Amino acid sequence: MPLSPLIQSDEVIVVVDDSRDIYNLFQEFLGRQGFTVLHAGSAAELFHLLQTNPVALTLLDIELPDRNGTEILAELTIHYPDMAIIMITGTADLQTALYCLRLGADDYLTKPMSLADLNRSITSTLEKRRLVIDNRIYQQKLEATNYRTQFLHQLNLKMNSAYLSSVELDDVLQAILVGITAGEGLQFNRAFLALFDEKHQVLQGRLAIGPSSREEAGRVWEEIKAKDLHLNDIIENFKNSQTDANQQVNRIIRELSVPVTDTSHTLLCACAKRKSILVEHGQSAGCPVTPELMQLLWEDTFIIVPLFSPSQSLGVLIADNFITQRRITEEDITNLEIFASQASLAIEHSYLYTNMLHKMQELEAVTQELENNKDRLVEAERYAAMGHMSAQLAHAIRNPITSIGGTARLLSKKVTDPVILKFLDIMAHDAAKVESTLEDLFNFIKEKETNKSPQPLYPLIRRSVMLLY
């Protein structure tokens, strides 16, 4: 059975021995097994090959022209931990063998050796190496899955424990974008978010996150991991550490504006179909790719995932590997759709909260208007009662005053006594003053004509209905 599946297709085996005959023997045998075999006649040649080739296994002779194999072994195990090493020597020295194994060698063979022994040693060494690498990859995936699960759980708690205002929504969406681009998250290089406007007429760019280099992405996520930051910590950490690269990708996404009438646009096609669209090298199977979108993103390979609720489309998530150019797999798409579902929940939650606030504000305004109208009605009733009483009082006083004033004026024309005439003039004058005051009172309480003007009917009906529902 060929042994080559135990290593990657681009990996090689290096034979380090100053004897060309030994190399030819190993090369012929390993070549039949499907391996690519290279030769290094010295330690210097070995280190040169390690700089230019991915080496899976080194067959290292202890006696080399320029350096001792045990010295090289100590360096190799430190700088190339994923490389398997089998030591080869012409002397059967147990102490040397144990020393090499303690330094990190995977096996130890003595010359001459049978091909069966060589085959058995290489097989077990590569199988052990494969298991170690697979176990590490599995552990990394397990840690990433565990972190993503905790991250999504914290998002759920955030959305279920409190309503999301527009500011809090931006915070949660930023945290989701961090998870999409994080090393322990989905490992995309960049993530963009676009949402429909309030009237659902334009798909507008909202947020974006992305490093300027792979190293920066790793640094940000390692800091989050080292500090054991939770969702609120990640949100705060992100707000306090906006990099130039993040500002750059945010400038890109804010230039995105797609009217809903442009139904042929790739983003609107994804929203209409409620299906993820993978664009590879400017081509996609589901929808035509808009050239302006690729120009805006400076990238022709990316994934579009729609955001939607049961009642409406909310927007899209866009993710790519702009820096590393790593291929987007089906697993990547599935994981991104999980994050997209959380983003959809957060957006819908925020919209419901915003609508509830608007309803509460309208209801408070209607309630306040009812209170004001009630006060005006009570005040009007009081004024009406006072007017009615005033009218009765004025009518009751007016007739006697008129009689007194008229009699005084009539007597003043017939009386000649100066003293009596003086008193009659005073009575007539005061009676006239009282009559004038009563006339003013009558004019005040007289009902005025109602001033009618056209009024909008819809706000009145809306406020009335709000009182019932």
C-alpha positions as CSV (number, residue, x, y, z in Angstrom):
1,M,0.0,0.0,0.0
2,P,1.4,3.4,-0.9
3,L,2.5,5.6,2.0
4,S,2.1,9.0,0.2
5,P,-1.5,9.7,1.6
6,L,0.3,10.2,5.0
7,I,1.7,13.5,3.8
8,Q,0.4,16.4,1.8
9,S,0.8,16.4,-2.0
10,D,3.3,19.3,-1.9
11,E,5.4,17.9,1.0
12,V,8.7,16.1,0.5
13,I,11.1,13.8,2.2
14,V,14.8,14.8,2.6
15,V,17.6,12.3,2.8
16,V,20.6,13.9,4.7
17,D,23.6,11.8,4.0
18,D,27.0,12.6,2.4
19,S,26.8,9.3,0.5
20,R,25.1,9.6,-2.9
21,D,24.7,5.8,-3.0
22,I,22.6,5.8,0.2
23,Y,20.4,8.6,-1.2
24,N,19.9,6.7,-4.5
25,L,18.8,3.6,-2.6
26,F,16.3,5.6,-0.5
27,Q,15.1,7.6,-3.5
28,E,14.3,4.5,-5.5
29,F,12.5,2.8,-2.7
30,L,10.5,5.9,-1.5
31,G,9.8,7.0,-5.1
32,R,7.9,3.8,-5.7
33,Q,5.8,4.6,-2.7
34,G,4.7,7.9,-4.3
35,F,7.0,10.3,-2.3
36,T,9.1,13.1,-3.6
37,V,12.6,12.7,-2.3
38,L,15.3,15.4,-2.1
39,H,19.0,15.0,-1.2
40,A,21.1,17.1,1.2
41,G,24.8,16.2,1.5
42,S,25.4,18.4,4.4
43,A,23.8,20.4,7.2
44,A,24.0,23.6,5.2
45,E,22.2,22.0,2.3
46,L,19.5,20.7,4.6
47,F,18.7,24.1,6.0
48,H,18.6,25.6,2.5
49,L,16.1,22.9,1.5
50,L,14.0,23.6,4.6
51,Q,13.8,27.3,3.6
52,T,12.4,26.5,0.1
53,N,10.4,23.2,0.6
54,P,7.7,21.9,2.9
55,V,9.5,18.9,4.5
56,A,7.4,16.2,6.1
57,L,10.2,13.8,7.0
58,T,14.0,14.0,7.3
59,L,16.2,10.9,7.3
60,L,19.2,12.4,9.1
61,D,22.6,10.8,9.2
62,I,24.5,11.5,12.4
63,E,27.9,11.8,10.8
64,L,27.9,14.8,8.3
65,P,30.9,16.6,6.8
66,D,30.1,20.0,8.4
67,R,28.2,19.3,11.6
68,N,27.1,16.4,13.9
69,G,23.6,15.2,13.3
70,T,22.7,15.4,17.0
71,E,23.5,19.1,17.0
72,I,21.2,19.7,14.0
73,L,18.5,17.5,15.7
74,A,18.2,19.9,18.6
75,E,17.7,22.9,16.3
76,L,15.2,21.1,14.0
77,T,12.9,20.0,16.8
78,I,12.6,23.6,18.0
79,H,12.2,25.4,14.7
80,Y,10.3,22.7,12.7
81,P,8.0,20.9,15.2
82,D,5.8,19.4,12.5
83,M,8.6,17.7,10.7
84,A,9.3,14.1,11.5
85,I,12.9,13.0,12.0
86,I,14.5,9.5,11.8
87,M,18.1,9.3,12.8
88,I,20.5,7.0,10.8
89,T,23.9,5.9,11.8
90,G,26.5,3.3,11.0
91,T,27.1,2.3,14.6
92,A,24.7,0.6,17.0
93,D,25.2,2.7,20.1
94,L,22.3,2.4,22.5
95,Q,23.3,5.6,24.5
96,T,23.4,7.6,21.2
97,A,20.0,6.2,20.2
98,L,18.4,7.2,23.6
99,Y,20.0,10.6,23.4
100,C,18.5,11.3,20.0
101,L,15.1,10.1,21.1
102,R,15.3,12.4,24.1
103,L,16.2,15.3,21.9
104,G,13.0,14.7,19.8
105,A,13.8,12.2,17.1
106,D,10.9,10.0,16.1
107,D,13.0,6.8,15.4
108,Y,16.6,5.5,15.2
109,L,17.9,3.2,12.5
110,T,21.4,1.7,12.0
111,K,23.1,0.8,8.8
112,P,22.8,-1.5,7.1
113,M,19.0,-1.9,7.3
114,S,16.5,-3.9,5.5
115,L,13.8,-2.3,3.4
116,A,11.2,-3.8,5.6
117,D,12.7,-2.1,8.6
118,L,12.9,1.2,6.7
119,N,9.3,0.8,5.5
120,R,8.0,0.0,9.0
121,S,9.9,3.0,10.6
122,I,8.7,5.5,8.0
123,T,5.2,4.2,8.2
124,S,4.9,4.5,12.0
125,T,6.7,7.8,12.0
126,L,4.4,9.4,9.4
127,E,1.3,7.9,10.9
128,K,2.3,9.4,14.3
129,R,3.0,12.8,12.7
130,R,-0.3,12.7,10.9
131,L,-2.1,11.9,14.1
132,V,-0.4,14.7,16.0
133,I,-1.2,17.3,13.3
134,D,-4.8,16.0,12.9
135,N,-5.3,16.1,16.6
136,R,-4.0,19.7,16.8
137,I,-6.3,20.8,13.9
138,Y,-9.2,19.0,15.6
139,Q,-8.4,20.7,18.9
140,Q,-8.2,24.1,17.2
141,K,-11.6,23.5,15.5
142,L,-13.1,22.3,18.7
143,E,-11.9,25.5,20.5
144,A,-13.1,27.7,17.7
145,T,-16.5,25.9,17.7
146,N,-16.7,26.3,21.5
147,Y,-15.9,29.9,21.3
148,R,-18.4,30.5,18.6
149,T,-21.0,28.7,20.6
150,Q,-20.3,30.9,23.7
151,F,-20.2,34.0,21.5
152,L,-23.7,33.2,20.0
153,H,-25.0,32.4,23.5
154,Q,-23.9,35.8,24.7
155,L,-25.6,37.4,21.7
156,N,-28.8,35.6,22.6
157,L,-28.6,36.7,26.2
158,K,-27.9,40.3,25.0
159,M,-31.0,40.3,22.8
160,N,-33.2,38.5,25.3
161,S,-32.3,40.4,28.4
162,A,-32.9,43.9,27.1
163,Y,-34.4,45.7,24.2
164,L,-31.9,47.0,21.7
165,S,-31.8,50.7,20.9
166,S,-30.2,51.8,17.6
167,V,-26.9,52.5,19.5
168,E,-27.0,49.1,21.1
169,L,-27.8,47.5,17.8
170,D,-24.7,49.0,16.2
171,D,-22.7,47.6,19.1
172,V,-24.1,44.0,18.7
173,L,-23.6,44.2,14.9
174,Q,-20.0,45.2,15.4
175,A,-19.5,42.3,17.7
176,I,-21.0,39.9,15.1
177,L,-18.6,41.3,12.5
178,V,-15.7,40.8,14.9
179,G,-16.8,37.2,15.3
180,I,-16.9,36.7,11.5
181,T,-13.4,38.1,11.0
182,A,-11.8,36.7,14.2
183,G,-9.1,34.0,14.2
184,E,-11.1,31.9,16.7
185,G,-14.3,32.8,14.8
186,L,-15.0,32.3,11.1
187,Q,-11.6,33.7,10.0
188,F,-12.8,35.8,7.1
189,N,-10.6,38.8,6.4
190,R,-13.3,41.4,6.0
191,A,-17.0,41.6,6.7
192,F,-19.5,44.2,5.5
193,L,-23.1,44.9,6.5
194,A,-25.8,46.7,4.5
195,L,-29.4,47.3,5.7
196,F,-32.5,48.6,4.0
197,D,-33.6,52.1,5.0
198,E,-36.7,52.9,7.1
199,K,-38.9,53.2,4.0
200,H,-37.4,50.1,2.4
201,Q,-36.4,52.0,-0.7
202,V,-32.6,51.8,-0.6
203,L,-30.1,49.1,0.5
204,Q,-27.5,51.2,2.3
205,G,-24.1,50.3,3.7
206,R,-24.0,50.4,7.5
207,L,-20.9,48.8,9.1
208,A,-17.7,47.0,8.2
209,I,-14.6,45.5,9.8
210,G,-11.4,44.2,8.4
211,P,-7.7,44.3,9.1
212,S,-5.1,45.8,6.8
213,S,-3.1,42.5,7.1
214,R,-3.3,39.0,8.4
215,E,-1.0,39.8,11.2
216,E,-3.3,42.5,12.5
217,A,-6.3,40.2,12.4
218,G,-4.4,37.6,14.5
219,R,-3.2,40.3,16.9
220,V,-6.7,41.6,17.6
221,W,-8.2,38.2,18.2
222,E,-5.3,37.0,20.3
223,E,-5.8,40.0,22.5
224,I,-9.5,39.2,22.9
225,K,-8.7,35.5,23.7
226,A,-5.9,36.3,26.1
227,K,-8.1,38.7,28.1
228,D,-11.0,36.3,28.0
229,L,-13.3,39.1,26.9
230,H,-17.0,38.5,26.8
231,L,-19.6,40.1,24.5
232,N,-19.8,43.5,26.3
233,D,-16.0,43.6,26.6
234,I,-15.6,42.8,22.9
235,I,-18.0,45.6,22.0
236,E,-16.2,48.1,24.3
237,N,-12.8,46.9,23.1
238,F,-13.8,47.4,19.5
239,K,-15.1,50.9,20.0
240,N,-12.0,52.0,21.8
241,S,-9.5,50.5,19.2
242,Q,-10.8,51.6,15.8
243,T,-7.9,51.1,13.4
244,D,-7.1,52.9,10.2
245,A,-8.0,49.7,8.3
246,N,-11.4,49.5,9.9
247,Q,-12.0,53.2,9.0
248,Q,-11.0,52.3,5.5
249,V,-13.4,49.4,5.1
250,N,-16.2,51.6,6.7
251,R,-15.6,54.2,4.0
252,I,-16.0,51.5,1.4
253,I,-19.3,50.2,2.8
254,R,-20.8,53.7,3.2
255,E,-20.4,54.2,-0.5
256,L,-22.7,51.3,-1.1
257,S,-26.3,52.4,-1.9
258,V,-28.6,50.3,-4.0
259,P,-32.2,51.4,-4.8
260,V,-34.7,48.6,-4.6
261,T,-35.7,49.3,-8.2
262,D,-32.4,47.9,-9.3
263,T,-33.6,44.3,-9.1
264,S,-30.8,42.9,-11.2
265,H,-28.2,43.9,-8.6
266,T,-26.5,40.9,-6.9
267,L,-27.3,42.0,-3.4
268,L,-31.0,42.5,-4.1
269,C,-31.1,39.2,-5.9
270,A,-29.8,37.5,-2.8
271,C,-32.4,39.3,-0.7
272,A,-35.2,38.3,-3.1
273,K,-34.2,34.6,-3.1
274,R,-33.3,34.6,0.6
275,K,-30.4,32.5,-0.4
276,S,-26.6,32.8,0.1
277,I,-24.7,33.6,-3.1
278,L,-21.0,32.7,-3.5
279,V,-19.2,34.9,-6.1
280,E,-15.9,33.3,-7.3
281,H,-13.7,35.2,-9.7
282,G,-16.5,37.4,-10.7
283,Q,-19.0,34.5,-11.4
284,S,-21.9,33.1,-9.5
285,A,-24.4,30.3,-10.2
286,G,-27.5,32.0,-8.8
287,C,-27.5,35.7,-9.8
288,P,-25.6,38.0,-12.2
289,V,-22.6,39.7,-10.6
290,T,-22.7,43.5,-10.5
291,P,-19.3,44.8,-11.8
292,E,-19.7,48.0,-9.6
293,L,-19.9,45.8,-6.5
294,M,-16.6,44.1,-7.3
295,Q,-15.0,47.5,-8.0
296,L,-16.3,48.9,-4.7
297,L,-14.9,45.9,-2.7
298,W,-11.7,45.6,-4.7
299,E,-12.4,41.9,-4.7
300,D,-14.0,39.4,-7.2
301,T,-14.5,36.5,-4.7
302,F,-16.8,36.9,-1.8
303,I,-19.9,35.4,-0.1
304,I,-23.3,37.3,0.2
305,V,-25.7,36.1,2.9
306,P,-29.2,37.7,3.1
307,L,-30.6,39.0,6.4
308,F,-34.4,38.6,6.8
309,S,-37.2,38.1,9.2
310,P,-40.5,36.2,8.4
311,S,-42.1,39.4,7.3
312,Q,-39.4,41.3,5.4
313,S,-35.9,41.5,4.0
314,L,-33.5,43.3,6.3
315,G,-30.2,43.5,4.4
316,V,-27.1,41.5,3.6
317,L,-23.8,40.3,5.1
318,I,-20.8,40.3,2.8
319,A,-17.5,38.5,3.7
320,D,-14.3,37.8,1.8
321,N,-10.7,36.8,2.2
322,F,-9.2,39.9,0.6
323,I,-5.8,39.4,2.2
324,T,-5.1,35.7,2.5
325,Q,-7.1,34.7,-0.6
326,R,-8.2,31.6,1.2
327,R,-11.0,29.7,-0.6
328,I,-14.5,30.1,0.8
329,T,-15.8,26.6,1.6
330,E,-19.3,25.2,2.2
331,E,-18.5,25.0,5.9
332,D,-17.6,28.7,5.9
333,I,-20.9,29.5,4.3
334,T,-22.9,27.4,6.8
335,N,-21.1,29.1,9.8
336,L,-21.6,32.6,8.3
337,E,-25.3,31.8,7.9
338,I,-25.5,31.0,11.6
339,F,-24.0,34.5,12.4
340,A,-26.3,36.0,9.8
341,S,-29.3,34.6,11.6
342,Q,-28.1,36.2,14.9
343,A,-27.7,39.5,13.1
344,S,-31.2,39.2,11.7
345,L,-32.6,38.5,15.2
346,A,-30.8,41.6,16.6
347,I,-32.0,43.8,13.8
348,E,-35.6,42.6,14.0
349,H,-35.4,43.0,17.8
350,S,-34.2,46.6,17.4
351,Y,-36.9,47.4,14.9
352,L,-39.6,46.1,17.2
353,Y,-38.2,48.1,20.0
354,T,-38.0,51.3,17.9
355,N,-41.6,50.8,16.7
356,M,-42.7,50.2,20.3
357,L,-41.0,53.4,21.4
358,H,-42.8,55.3,18.6
359,K,-46.1,53.8,19.7
360,M,-45.5,54.7,23.3
361,Q,-44.5,58.3,22.4
362,E,-47.7,58.7,20.2
363,L,-49.8,57.2,23.0
364,E,-48.2,59.6,25.5
365,A,-49.0,62.5,23.2
366,V,-52.6,61.4,22.8
367,T,-53.0,60.9,26.6
368,Q,-51.5,64.4,27.2
369,E,-53.9,65.9,24.6
370,L,-56.8,64.2,26.3
371,E,-55.7,65.6,29.7
372,N,-55.4,69.1,28.2
373,N,-58.8,68.8,26.5
374,K,-60.3,67.6,29.8
375,D,-58.9,70.7,31.6
376,R,-60.2,72.9,28.8
377,L,-63.6,71.3,29.0
378,V,-63.8,71.8,32.8
379,E,-62.6,75.4,32.4
380,A,-65.2,76.0,29.7
381,E,-68.0,74.6,31.9
382,R,-66.9,76.9,34.7
383,Y,-67.0,79.9,32.4
384,A,-70.4,78.9,31.1
385,A,-71.8,78.7,34.6
386,M,-70.3,82.0,35.6
387,G,-71.7,83.6,32.4
388,H,-75.2,82.2,33.1
389,M,-75.1,83.6,36.7
390,S,-73.7,86.9,35.5
391,A,-76.5,87.3,32.9
392,Q,-79.2,86.6,35.5
393,L,-77.6,89.0,38.0
394,A,-77.2,91.7,35.4
395,H,-80.8,91.3,34.3
396,A,-82.0,91.5,37.9
397,I,-80.0,94.6,38.7
398,R,-80.5,96.5,35.4
399,N,-84.3,97.2,35.7
400,P,-84.1,98.8,39.3
401,I,-81.0,100.8,38.4
402,T,-82.7,102.1,35.2
403,S,-85.8,103.1,37.2
404,I,-83.7,104.8,39.9
405,G,-81.6,106.7,37.3
406,G,-84.7,107.7,35.3
407,T,-86.6,108.9,38.4
408,A,-83.6,110.9,39.6
409,R,-83.3,112.7,36.2
410,L,-87.0,113.3,36.1
411,L,-87.1,114.9,39.6
412,S,-84.1,117.0,38.9
413,K,-86.1,118.9,36.3
414,K,-88.9,119.7,38.8
415,V,-87.0,120.5,42.0
416,T,-85.6,123.9,42.6
417,D,-84.0,123.3,46.1
418,P,-80.2,123.3,45.5
419,V,-79.5,120.7,48.2
420,I,-82.1,118.2,46.9
421,L,-81.0,118.9,43.3
422,K,-77.4,118.1,44.2
423,F,-78.4,114.7,45.6
424,L,-80.6,113.9,42.6
425,D,-77.6,114.6,40.2
426,I,-75.4,112.3,42.2
427,M,-78.0,109.5,42.0
428,A,-78.5,110.0,38.3
429,H,-74.7,110.0,37.6
430,D,-74.1,106.9,39.7
431,A,-77.0,105.1,38.1
432,A,-75.6,105.9,34.7
433,K,-72.2,104.4,35.7
434,V,-73.9,101.2,37.0
435,E,-75.8,100.9,33.7
436,S,-72.6,101.3,31.7
437,T,-70.9,98.5,33.7
438,L,-73.9,96.2,33.2
439,E,-73.8,96.9,29.5
440,D,-70.1,95.8,29.4
441,L,-71.0,92.7,31.3
442,F,-73.7,91.8,28.9
443,N,-71.3,92.2,25.9
444,F,-68.7,89.9,27.7
445,I,-71.1,87.0,28.3
446,K,-72.8,87.2,24.9
447,E,-72.0,84.0,22.8
448,K,-69.6,84.6,19.9
449,E,-69.9,82.9,16.6
450,T,-67.8,79.7,16.2
451,N,-64.7,80.1,14.0
452,K,-64.6,77.0,11.7
453,S,-61.6,75.9,9.7
454,P,-60.6,72.8,7.7
455,Q,-58.7,70.2,9.8
456,P,-56.8,67.0,8.7
457,L,-59.0,63.9,9.5
458,Y,-56.3,61.1,9.5
459,P,-54.4,62.2,12.6
460,L,-57.7,62.5,14.5
461,I,-58.8,59.0,13.5
462,R,-55.3,57.6,14.2
463,R,-55.3,59.1,17.7
464,S,-58.8,57.9,18.4
465,V,-58.0,54.3,17.3
466,M,-54.8,54.3,19.4
467,L,-57.0,54.7,22.5
468,L,-58.8,51.5,21.6
469,Y,-55.7,49.3,20.7
